[in-house]
Amino acid sequence: MSASTTPQILLTGATGFIGGTILDHFINSKSPALSGTSISVLLRGADRAAKLTETYGSRVKPILYKDIDDTEATIAAASQHDVVINTTLGYHPTSVQAIIRGLAQRKAATGRDVWLIHTSGTSNFCDTPISKKWVEPEGREFDDAKDDIYGYEKDREVREGPYHQRTTELGAVDLALELGVKSIVINSPTIYGRGTGLFNKTSVQIPLFVRLVLQLKKAVVLGDGKGVWDHVHVEDLADLYLLILERIVAKGGEGVPSGKKGIIFSGNGRHQWLDVAQGVADAAFAEGLIPSNKLEKITITEAAKHFMDGQAPEDMVEKAVVSNSRTVSSVARSLGWKPTRGEEAWKRGFAEELKAELEKSK
């Protein structure tokens, strides 16, 4: 493959938890299709750009923009690339739409297929077991190889009303179809583990529990803790992104679903929120940070007072750490994804998240 036909790759969110880990894995990849290939990164801050190039060398090509709302710069950057991996805010529609419009310009200029790999999350599919605003059949599970995931999300948008992340995802899929851009969306569940990027190394959901326990100075669980979610280690997730990228670069996307069929999952384990609450409590108790690891039930209303400096909406808290969201990542496995971090890593993660949170507060 000549330099002129080698797909040009752009990554957004390279300073984030997921994006930073993807970038690190990309640079260290042994894949013949990726090793030696350069990657552009769209980001804010010359200082952060300098740190990336200082660490990873000339294979990383920073492109600076003002911020995520800088659509003009985003379109311009995307228009120079064939594949964009978007790991910035999954609920920011204008930025992903700008990426798609830029990719459409690239396709018009080259005549080649262009791809968007977009990041979303499985809260798009969760119920609300306490408020009962959205109720699913007991034990409902979504399989990306068997179920009409796009159709479900479209229907739910109408019946439940917009949910920012889902609305953004569907808008991206629809615009990509309209403009002839191939899109695949990776919907991830609870992401755990330490990121391997240079900047943000922690996720969202488990750190929420950790901060709650540290603030209240006691072991707590929201409601009965019986809600069930899936989980995936951030490094296994990064490997899935690179597997898809490799398919696109080496084989033109052969076997990779796109458009309405290209909404897939990435879970590699399953937990109850009770397990998370107990895992965090045990870790905090072992460090002498709380007097007991016996869980005390608290309400969503009480918990919301301690999330986002007391600004967290109760429905967000319910969806994030109380709800049910069961998914089966059949498509990823059919593509050859083989996650290696299982239950041992999951259980070890609670102490790791606690340690990370304590380091932040020093």
LUMBAFI-413520 format. One record per residue: x, y, z of N, C-alpha, C in turn; residue in three letters. Coordinates in steps of 0.05 Angstrom, whole numbers, padded with zeros to 5 digits, always signed. Layout:
// LUMBAFI-413520
XYZXYZXYZALA;...
END
This chain:
// LUMBAFI-413520
+00017-00024+00000+00000+00000+00000+00018+00025+00000MET;+00014+00042-00019+00030+00066-00021+00022+00087+00000SER;+00040+00106+00005+00034+00127+00024+00009+00142+00017ALA;+00004+00145-00010-00019+00161-00018-00045+00147-00013SER;-00045+00120-00011-00069+00105-00007-00072+00095+00022THR;-00051+00098+00038-00053+00089+00066-00074+00107+00080THR;-00095+00095+00092-00115+00111+00105-00103+00129+00127PRO;-00111+00154+00127-00102+00173+00147-00121+00172+00171GLN;-00110+00171+00195-00125+00166+00219-00125+00190+00237ILE;-00148+00197+00248-00150+00219+00267-00164+00209+00292LEU;-00153+00217+00315-00164+00210+00341-00172+00235+00356LEU;-00197+00236+00366-00205+00257+00384-00205+00246+00413THR;-00201+00263+00432-00202+00254+00460-00176+00240+00469GLY;-00154+00247+00457-00129+00233+00463-00119+00238+00491ALA;-00129+00259+00504-00121+00265+00532-00141+00253+00552THR;-00161+00239+00542-00181+00227+00559-00175+00199+00567GLY;-00193+00187+00583-00189+00160+00594-00189+00139+00571PHE;-00209+00139+00554-00211+00119+00533-00191+00126+00511ILE;-00192+00151+00502-00175+00160+00479-00146+00158+00485GLY;-00138+00164+00510-00110+00163+00517-00100+00134+00517GLY;-00117+00116+00526-00110+00087+00526-00108+00076+00497THR;-00127+00085+00480-00126+00077+00452-00100+00087+00439ILE;-00093+00112+00444-00068+00122+00432-00044+00107+00441LEU;-00042+00101+00467-00020+00086+00478-00018+00058+00465ASP;-00041+00045+00463-00041+00018+00451-00035+00020+00421HIS;-00044+00041+00408-00038+00044+00379-00007+00046+00375PHE;+00005+00063+00391+00034+00067+00388+00049+00041+00393ILE;+00039+00025+00412+00053+00001+00420+00043-00024+00405ASN;+00025-00020+00386+00014-00043+00371+00035-00057+00354SER;+00033-00084+00354+00050-00100+00337+00037-00107+00310LYS;+00013-00097+00306-00001-00103+00281+00014-00092+00257SER;+00019-00108+00237+00032-00098+00213+00017-00075+00199PRO;-00009-00074+00203-00025-00053+00190-00023-00027+00205ALA;-00016-00028+00231-00015-00003+00248+00013+00005+00256LEU;+00031-00014+00261+00057-00007+00270+00072+00009+00249SER;+00082+00032+00257+00096+00049+00238+00078+00070+00225GLY;+00051+00066+00228+00032+00085+00217+00030+00109+00236THR;+00026+00133+00225+00023+00156+00242-00007+00160+00248SER;-00012+00176+00268-00040+00182+00276-00041+00212+00284ILE;-00061+00225+00274-00066+00253+00282-00083+00254+00306SER;-00079+00274+00323-00096+00277+00347-00106+00306+00348VAL;-00132+00309+00351-00145+00335+00352-00148+00342+00382LEU;-00136+00364+00391-00137+00370+00419-00133+00400+00425LEU;-00139+00407+00450-00133+00435+00460-00106+00435+00474ARG;-00092+00457+00472-00069+00461+00489-00042+00453+00477GLY;-00026+00472+00470+00001+00466+00459+00018+00451+00479ALA;+00014+00455+00505+00030+00441+00525+00023+00411+00524ASP;-00002+00404+00521-00010+00376+00521+00000+00363+00494ARG;-00002+00378+00473+00008+00368+00447+00038+00362+00449ALA;+00052+00380+00462+00081+00376+00465+00088+00351+00481ALA;+00072+00346+00502+00076+00323+00519+00071+00297+00503LYS;+00051+00297+00486+00045+00274+00470+00068+00268+00450LEU;+00078+00288+00437+00099+00283+00417+00126+00277+00431THR;+00130+00289+00454+00154+00284+00469+00155+00254+00478GLU;+00131+00244+00486+00130+00216+00496+00129+00196+00473THR;+00113+00201+00453+00107+00181+00432+00123+00186+00406TYR;+00134+00209+00403+00150+00214+00379+00135+00224+00355GLY;+00147+00222+00332+00136+00235+00308+00112+00221+00296SER;+00106+00197+00306+00082+00183+00295+00056+00197+00304ARG;+00058+00213+00325+00034+00228+00335+00035+00256+00323VAL;+00014+00263+00308+00013+00289+00295-00009+00306+00307LYS;-00003+00324+00326-00023+00340+00339-00035+00361+00320PRO;-00061+00365+00322-00076+00386+00309-00091+00402+00331ILE;-00084+00427+00334-00096+00443+00355-00122+00456+00346LEU;-00141+00457+00365-00166+00473+00360-00173+00487+00386TYR;-00192+00505+00385-00199+00521+00408-00211+00503+00430LYS;-00232+00488+00422-00245+00470+00441-00265+00453+00425ASP;-00280+00437+00439-00298+00418+00425-00320+00432+00409ILE;-00325+00457+00414-00345+00473+00399-00333+00486+00374ASP;-00308+00481+00369-00295+00493+00346-00301+00476+00321ASP;-00325+00479+00311-00333+00461+00289-00318+00466+00263THR;-00310+00491+00258-00295+00497+00234-00269+00481+00233GLU;-00254+00482+00255-00229+00467+00257-00233+00437+00256ALA;-00255+00428+00268-00261+00399+00269-00267+00389+00240THR;-00283+00404+00226-00289+00396+00198-00264+00396+00181ILE;-00247+00416+00185-00222+00418+00169-00204+00394+00175ALA;-00202+00387+00201-00185+00365+00208-00195+00338+00197ALA;-00221+00334+00201-00233+00309+00191-00231+00306+00161ALA;-00232+00328+00147-00232+00328+00117-00205+00318+00106SER;-00185+00317+00123-00158+00308+00115-00152+00279+00123GLN;-00173+00265+00133-00169+00238+00143-00191+00219+00133HIS;-00184+00194+00133-00202+00173+00123-00217+00158+00145ASP;-00205+00158+00169-00217+00145+00192-00215+00164+00216VAL;-00237+00169+00230-00237+00185+00254-00247+00168+00277VAL;-00231+00165+00298-00240+00152+00323-00248+00175+00342ILE;-00273+00176+00348-00284+00198+00364-00289+00188+00393ASN;-00272+00198+00412-00276+00190+00440-00281+00213+00458THR;-00288+00236+00447-00295+00259+00463-00324+00255+00474THR;-00336+00275+00484-00362+00273+00497-00382+00259+00479LEU;-00394+00237+00489-00413+00223+00473-00440+00237+00471GLY;-00443+00259+00485-00468+00273+00485-00465+00302+00474TYR;-00446+00304+00455-00441+00330+00443-00446+00328+00413HIS;-00471+00333+00404-00478+00327+00376-00463+00344+00356PRO;-00458+00369+00361-00446+00386+00340-00418+00378+00333THR;-00403+00367+00352-00376+00359+00347-00375+00334+00329SER;-00391+00315+00335-00391+00290+00319-00403+00296+00291VAL;-00422+00313+00290-00433+00321+00263-00412+00335+00246GLN;-00396+00352+00260-00374+00365+00245-00354+00345+00234ALA;-00348+00324+00250-00330+00303+00241-00341+00290+00216ILE;-00367+00283+00217-00380+00270+00194-00379+00287+00169ILE;-00385+00313+00173-00384+00331+00149-00356+00333+00138ARG;-00336+00333+00155-00309+00333+00145-00302+00307+00131GLY;-00310+00285+00141-00305+00259+00128-00319+00258+00101LEU;-00343+00269+00099-00357+00270+00074-00341+00286+00053ALA;-00329+00307+00062-00312+00323+00044-00288+00306+00034GLN;-00277+00291+00053-00254+00273+00046-00262+00253+00025ARG;-00286+00241+00028-00296+00221+00009-00300+00234-00018LYS;-00311+00258-00018-00316+00272-00044-00289+00277-00058ALA;-00268+00283-00043-00242+00290-00055-00227+00265-00064ALA;-00230+00243-00051-00214+00219-00057-00229+00197-00071THR;-00255+00196-00067-00271+00175-00078-00269+00149-00063GLY;-00256+00150-00040-00252+00126-00023-00272+00126+00000ARG;-00277+00102+00012-00294+00100+00035-00281+00115+00059ASP;-00297+00127+00075-00287+00140+00100-00303+00128+00123VAL;-00291+00128+00147-00303+00115+00170-00303+00133+00195TRP;-00325+00131+00210-00326+00142+00237-00329+00120+00256LEU;-00311+00119+00277-00314+00101+00299-00322+00118+00323ILE;-00347+00116+00331-00358+00134+00351-00362+00120+00378HIS;-00359+00135+00399-00361+00125+00427-00387+00132+00440THR;-00401+00112+00450-00427+00117+00464-00427+00098+00488SER;-00450+00095+00501-00451+00079+00525-00478+00065+00529GLY;-00477+00044+00546-00500+00027+00549-00521+00038+00568THR;-00517+00062+00579-00539+00075+00593-00561+00082+00574SER;-00555+00081+00548-00576+00085+00527-00598+00064+00529ASN;-00591+00042+00541-00610+00019+00542-00620+00013+00570PHE;-00612+00028+00590-00619+00021+00617-00648+00028+00624CYS;-00657+00014+00645-00684+00020+00656-00681+00040+00679ASP;-00703+00047+00691-00703+00064+00715-00720+00050+00736THR;-00708+00031+00751-00723+00014+00769-00736+00027+00793PRO;-00726+00050+00801-00737+00063+00824-00759+00083+00816ILE;-00753+00101+00798-00773+00120+00789-00794+00108+00771SER;-00787+00085+00758-00805+00071+00740-00812+00087+00715LYS;-00795+00107+00708-00801+00123+00684-00797+00106+00659LYS;-00779+00086+00660-00776+00067+00638-00772+00039+00650TRP;-00789+00021+00643-00788-00006+00654-00784-00026+00632VAL;-00766-00044+00635-00761-00065+00616-00770-00092+00628GLU;-00775-00112+00611-00781-00139+00621-00758-00149+00639PRO;-00765-00164+00659-00745-00175+00678-00723-00189+00663GLU;-00698-00181+00668-00675-00195+00657-00670-00189+00627GLY;-00682-00168+00616-00679-00163+00588-00649-00159+00580ARG;-00642-00171+00558-00614-00170+00549-00614-00162+00519GLU;-00595-00145+00512-00593-00136+00484-00568-00149+00471PHE;-00572-00162+00449-00551-00176+00434-00547-00161+00408ASP;-00523-00151+00403-00519-00134+00379-00519-00150+00353ASP;-00517-00177+00355-00518-00193+00330-00547-00202+00324ALA;-00564-00202+00344-00591-00213+00341-00613-00192+00341LYS;-00609-00171+00356-00630-00151+00360-00626-00127+00342ASP;-00648-00113+00336-00648-00088+00320-00642-00066+00339ASP;-00617-00061+00345-00609-00042+00365-00616-00013+00356ILE;-00611-00007+00331-00619+00020+00320-00649+00024+00323TYR;-00665+00004+00315-00694+00006+00317-00704+00010+00345GLY;-00691-00004+00364-00699-00001+00392-00693+00028+00401TYR;-00669+00038+00395-00662+00064+00405-00680+00086+00392GLU;-00686+00083+00367-00704+00102+00353-00731+00102+00366LYS;-00742+00078+00371-00768+00076+00384-00768+00088+00412ASP;-00747+00082+00427-00745+00092+00454-00743+00123+00455ARG;-00729+00134+00436-00727+00163+00434-00755+00176+00432GLU;-00772+00163+00417-00800+00173+00413-00816+00169+00438VAL;-00815+00145+00449-00832+00137+00472-00823+00149+00498ARG;-00797+00149+00503-00786+00159+00529-00780+00189+00527GLU;-00772+00198+00503-00762+00225+00499-00732+00224+00496GLY;-00720+00246+00488-00691+00247+00483-00674+00241+00508PRO;-00653+00226+00503-00632+00222+00523-00606+00230+00509TYR;-00593+00250+00520-00571+00264+00506-00551+00246+00491HIS;-00542+00226+00504-00522+00208+00492-00534+00192+00469GLN;-00558+00182+00474-00571+00166+00453-00579+00184+00429ARG;-00589+00207+00435-00597+00226+00414-00573+00233+00397THR;-00550+00238+00409-00525+00244+00395-00517+00221+00377THR;-00518+00197+00388-00510+00173+00373-00528+00169+00348GLU;-00554+00170+00352-00573+00166+00330-00570+00188+00309LEU;-00565+00212+00318-00561+00234+00299-00536+00230+00282GLY;-00515+00219+00295-00491+00213+00281-00495+00191+00260ALA;-00508+00170+00268-00514+00148+00249-00530+00157+00225VAL;-00551+00173+00230-00568+00183+00209-00553+00202+00190ASP;-00538+00220+00201-00523+00239+00184-00502+00225+00168LEU;-00489+00205+00180-00468+00190+00166-00481+00175+00142ALA;-00504+00163+00146-00518+00150+00124-00526+00169+00102LEU;-00535+00193+00110-00543+00213+00091-00520+00222+00074GLU;-00496+00224+00086-00473+00235+00072-00454+00214+00061LEU;-00461+00189+00064-00445+00168+00052-00420+00161+00069GLY;-00421+00167+00095-00399+00161+00113-00405+00135+00127VAL;-00387+00116+00128-00391+00091+00143-00386+00097+00173LYS;-00404+00087+00189-00402+00092+00218-00405+00066+00234SER;-00389+00063+00255-00393+00042+00274-00392+00055+00302ILE;-00411+00048+00319-00414+00059+00345-00408+00038+00366VAL;-00389+00043+00384-00383+00024+00406-00396+00034+00431ILE;-00417+00019+00440-00431+00026+00465-00418+00010+00487ASN;-00405+00024+00506-00391+00010+00527-00407+00011+00553SER;-00404-00009+00570-00416-00010+00596-00398+00004+00617PRO;-00399-00005+00641-00380+00005+00662-00351-00001+00653THR;-00335+00019+00651-00307+00016+00643-00290+00018+00669ILE;-00272-00001+00673-00256-00001+00697-00227-00004+00689TYR;-00209-00003+00709-00181-00006+00705-00167+00021+00701GLY;-00141+00020+00703-00125+00044+00700-00119+00049+00671ARG;-00125+00073+00662-00118+00080+00634-00088+00082+00631GLY;-00079+00077+00606-00050+00077+00601-00042+00102+00586THR;-00060+00121+00583-00053+00146+00570-00037+00165+00588GLY;-00031+00188+00578-00014+00207+00593-00029+00225+00612LEU;-00055+00226+00609-00070+00246+00625-00091+00233+00643PHE;-00116+00234+00635-00137+00222+00652-00135+00191+00652ASN;-00132+00179+00676-00128+00150+00678-00152+00136+00692LYS;-00173+00151+00698-00195+00138+00713-00221+00142+00699THR;-00240+00124+00705-00266+00125+00692-00286+00141+00708SER;-00312+00133+00707-00333+00149+00719-00348+00135+00741VAL;-00360+00112+00734-00380+00100+00752-00368+00091+00779GLN;-00347+00074+00778-00336+00065+00803-00323+00088+00820ILE;-00309+00107+00807-00300+00130+00823-00323+00145+00837PRO;-00347+00145+00825-00369+00158+00838-00375+00145+00865LEU;-00375+00118+00865-00379+00103+00890-00357+00109+00910PHE;-00332+00109+00900-00309+00114+00918-00312+00141+00931VAL;-00318+00162+00915-00320+00189+00927-00343+00191+00947ARG;-00365+00176+00940-00388+00176+00958-00381+00165+00985LEU;-00367+00142+00985-00359+00129+01010-00339+00147+01026VAL;-00321+00159+01012-00301+00177+01026-00315+00201+01037LEU;-00335+00212+01023-00349+00236+01034-00366+00229+01058GLN;-00381+00207+01055-00399+00199+01077-00385+00185+01100LEU;-00361+00175+01094-00345+00161+01114-00360+00136+01125LYS;-00373+00122+01107-00387+00097+01113-00392+00082+01088LYS;-00397+00056+01091-00403+00038+01069-00433+00041+01061ALA;-00438+00047+01036-00466+00052+01027-00472+00037+01001VAL;-00498+00032+00997-00508+00022+00972-00533+00038+00966VAL;-00537+00044+00940-00561+00059+00932-00584+00039+00928LEU;-00605+00043+00944-00628+00025+00942-00620-00004+00950GLY;-00631-00024+00936-00624-00051+00943-00599-00061+00928ASP;-00589-00046+00909-00565-00053+00895-00568-00076+00876GLY;-00593-00083+00869-00597-00107+00852-00595-00101+00822LYS;-00592-00076+00814-00589-00070+00786-00564-00084+00774GLY;-00566-00093+00749-00545-00108+00736-00534-00093+00712VAL;-00508-00091+00710-00495-00079+00687-00472-00097+00678TRP;-00461-00092+00655-00437-00105+00646-00413-00087+00651ASP;-00389-00099+00647-00365-00083+00651-00343-00092+00631HIS;-00323-00075+00627-00301-00081+00609-00276-00065+00619VAL;-00253-00078+00618-00228-00065+00625-00221-00045+00603HIS;-00211-00022+00610-00205-00001+00591-00184-00011+00570VAL;-00166-00028+00578-00146-00037+00559-00158-00057+00539GLU;-00176-00074+00548-00190-00092+00530-00207-00076+00510ASP;-00219-00054+00521-00236-00037+00504-00218-00024+00482LEU;-00195-00014+00490-00177-00002+00471-00169-00021+00449ALA;-00166-00047+00457-00159-00067+00437-00182-00071+00417ASP;-00207-00068+00426-00229-00071+00408-00229-00048+00387LEU;-00224-00024+00396-00222-00001+00377-00201-00007+00356TYR;-00178-00017+00366-00155-00021+00347-00161-00045+00329LEU;-00175-00065+00338-00183-00087+00321-00200-00077+00298LEU;-00219-00060+00304-00237-00049+00283-00220-00031+00264ILE;-00203-00014+00276-00186+00003+00260-00168-00013+00241LEU;-00157-00035+00251-00140-00052+00235-00155-00064+00212GLU;-00180-00072+00217-00197-00083+00195-00202-00062+00174ARG;-00206-00038+00182-00211-00016+00163-00185-00010+00147ILE;-00163-00008+00161-00138+00000+00148-00128-00023+00129VAL;-00129-00048+00139-00117-00070+00124-00136-00082+00104ALA;-00162-00082+00110-00181-00097+00093-00204-00080+00084LYS;-00202-00054+00086-00223-00037+00077-00249-00039+00092GLY;-00247-00049+00117-00271-00052+00134-00286-00078+00129GLY;-00274-00097+00116-00287-00123+00110-00298-00135+00136GLU;-00323-00142+00136-00336-00154+00159-00344-00136+00181GLY;-00337-00110+00179-00344-00091+00200-00372-00079+00193VAL;-00391-00082+00211-00418-00072+00205-00418-00041+00207PRO;-00436-00028+00193-00437+00001+00194-00466+00010+00192SER;-00470+00036+00196-00497+00047+00194-00515+00036+00215GLY;-00540+00029+00207-00560+00019+00226-00551-00008+00239LYS;-00535-00023+00225-00525-00049+00236-00499-00045+00252LYS;-00488-00021+00251-00462-00017+00263-00463-00005+00291GLY;-00482-00013+00308-00483-00005+00336-00477-00029+00352ILE;-00454-00030+00365-00445-00055+00378-00438-00050+00407ILE;-00434-00072+00421-00428-00072+00450-00399-00081+00456PHE;-00391-00077+00481-00363-00084+00488-00360-00096+00516SER;-00382-00106+00527-00381-00118+00554-00365-00144+00555GLY;-00352-00148+00578-00337-00173+00582-00339-00183+00610ASN;-00362-00180+00622-00367-00188+00650-00392-00175+00659GLY;-00403-00184+00681-00429-00173+00691-00428-00171+00721ARG;-00441-00150+00731-00441-00145+00760-00468-00134+00769HIS;-00473-00137+00795-00495-00122+00808-00482-00097+00820GLN;-00497-00076+00823-00487-00052+00836-00481-00058+00866TRP;-00494-00078+00877-00488-00086+00904-00459-00096+00905LEU;-00449-00110+00884-00422-00119+00884-00402-00096+00884ASP;-00409-00075+00868-00392-00051+00867-00391-00038+00895VAL;-00414-00034+00907-00416-00021+00933-00399-00036+00953ALA;-00402-00063+00953-00387-00079+00973-00357-00079+00967GLN;-00350-00080+00941-00322-00080+00934-00308-00054+00943GLY;-00321-00032+00938-00310-00006+00947-00309-00004+00977VAL;-00330-00014+00991-00331-00014+01020-00308-00031+01032ALA;-00304-00054+01020-00283-00072+01030-00255-00059+01027ASP;-00251-00046+01004-00225-00032+00999-00221-00009+01019ALA;-00242+00006+01023-00240+00029+01042-00236+00020+01070ALA;-00249-00001+01078-00247-00012+01105-00219-00023+01110PHE;-00208-00037+01089-00181-00048+01092-00160-00027+01096ALA;-00165-00003+01086-00147+00020+01089-00152+00036+01114GLU;-00172+00028+01130-00179+00042+01154-00193+00068+01150GLY;-00206+00071+01126-00219+00097+01120-00248+00098+01129LEU;-00260+00076+01135-00287+00075+01145-00288+00055+01168ILE;-00306+00058+01188-00306+00041+01211-00317+00013+01207PRO;-00332+00009+01185-00344-00017+01180-00349-00020+01150SER;-00348-00045+01141-00354-00050+01113-00383-00061+01109ASN;-00399-00058+01129-00427-00066+01127-00443-00044+01113LYS;-00456-00052+01092-00470-00032+01075-00495-00021+01088LEU;-00498+00005+01084-00522+00019+01093-00536+00030+01069GLU;-00562+00025+01067-00577+00034+01044-00582+00065+01045LYS;-00578+00078+01023-00585+00106+01021-00602+00111+00996ILE;-00616+00133+00995-00633+00139+00972-00618+00153+00950THR;-00630+00153+00926-00618+00168+00904-00617+00197+00910ILE;-00637+00207+00924-00638+00236+00931-00614+00243+00948THR;-00608+00226+00968-00585+00231+00985-00559+00229+00970GLU;-00556+00209+00953-00532+00205+00938-00527+00228+00919ALA;-00548+00238+00906-00546+00260+00887-00533+00285+00899ALA;-00537+00289+00925-00526+00312+00939-00495+00311+00939LYS;-00484+00287+00934-00455+00284+00936-00442+00280+00909HIS;-00458+00279+00887-00447+00276+00860-00447+00303+00846PHE;-00425+00308+00832-00423+00333+00816-00428+00358+00833MET;-00416+00358+00857-00419+00380+00876-00448+00386+00882ASP;-00464+00365+00883-00492+00368+00890-00510+00376+00866GLY;-00498+00377+00842-00513+00386+00819-00524+00363+00802GLN;-00519+00339+00810-00527+00315+00794-00557+00311+00794ALA;-00570+00310+00771-00599+00304+00770-00603+00275+00781PRO;-00625+00271+00795-00631+00245+00806-00634+00224+00784GLU;-00646+00231+00761-00649+00211+00740-00622+00202+00729ASP;-00602+00221+00729-00576+00213+00719-00563+00194+00739MET;-00566+00199+00765-00555+00181+00785-00568+00153+00783VAL;-00594+00153+00779-00608+00127+00776-00598+00111+00753GLU;-00595+00124+00730-00585+00110+00706-00556+00101+00709LYS;-00540+00118+00723-00511+00113+00724-00504+00090+00743ALA;-00517+00088+00766-00507+00069+00787-00530+00054+00801VAL;-00553+00053+00789-00575+00038+00802-00589+00019+00781VAL;-00589+00027+00757-00606+00014+00736-00596-00013+00727SER;-00611-00025+00709-00604-00050+00695-00597-00044+00666ASN;-00575-00055+00656-00568-00053+00628-00551-00077+00620SER;-00564-00097+00609-00550-00122+00602-00546-00124+00572ARG;-00522-00128+00563-00516-00129+00535-00498-00152+00529THR;-00498-00161+00503-00481-00183+00494-00465-00173+00471VAL;-00439-00175+00473-00421-00164+00452-00414-00185+00432SER;-00434-00195+00418-00430-00217+00398-00413-00207+00374SER;-00419-00183+00364-00405-00174+00340-00375-00171+00345VAL;-00368-00159+00368-00339-00156+00373-00325-00183+00373ALA;-00337-00203+00385-00324-00229+00386-00323-00242+00358ARG;-00344-00237+00342-00344-00248+00315-00322-00236+00298SER;-00313-00211+00305-00292-00198+00291-00264-00207+00301LEU;-00264-00223+00323-00239-00233+00333-00229-00220+00359GLY;-00246-00204+00372-00239-00192+00397-00236-00213+00419TRP;-00214-00213+00433-00208-00232+00454-00199-00218+00479LYS;-00218-00207+00495-00210-00193+00519-00196-00212+00539PRO;-00176-00203+00553-00160-00220+00570-00163-00214+00600THR;-00176-00192+00606-00178-00184+00634-00206-00191+00645ARG;-00206-00211+00663-00232-00221+00673-00238-00214+00701GLY;-00251-00232+00716-00261-00226+00742-00240-00219+00763GLU;-00216-00231+00760-00195-00224+00779-00187-00195+00776GLU;-00185-00185+00752-00179-00157+00747-00201-00139+00756ALA;-00226-00148+00752-00250-00133+00760-00250-00129+00791TRP;-00245-00150+00806-00246-00149+00835-00222-00133+00846LYS;-00200-00135+00832-00176-00120+00841-00180-00090+00836ARG;-00198-00083+00817-00202-00056+00809-00212-00037+00831GLY;-00227-00048+00850-00238-00030+00871-00216-00017+00887PHE;-00197-00033+00896-00174-00022+00911-00158-00003+00893ALA;-00155-00009+00868-00141+00009+00850-00155+00036+00846GLU;-00181+00035+00844-00196+00060+00841-00195+00077+00867GLU;-00196+00063+00890-00193+00077+00915-00166+00091+00917LEU;-00145+00076+00910-00118+00087+00911-00115+00111+00893LYS;-00127+00109+00869-00126+00132+00849-00140+00156+00860ALA;-00163+00152+00873-00178+00175+00884-00163+00188+00907GLU;-00150+00172+00924-00134+00183+00946-00110+00198+00936LEU;-00098+00189+00914-00075+00204+00902-00084+00231+00891GLU;-00108+00232+00880-00118+00257+00869-00122+00278+00891LYS;-00130+00269+00915-00136+00287+00936-00112+00296+00952SER;-00088+00286+00946-00064+00293+00960-00056+00322+00954LYS;
END
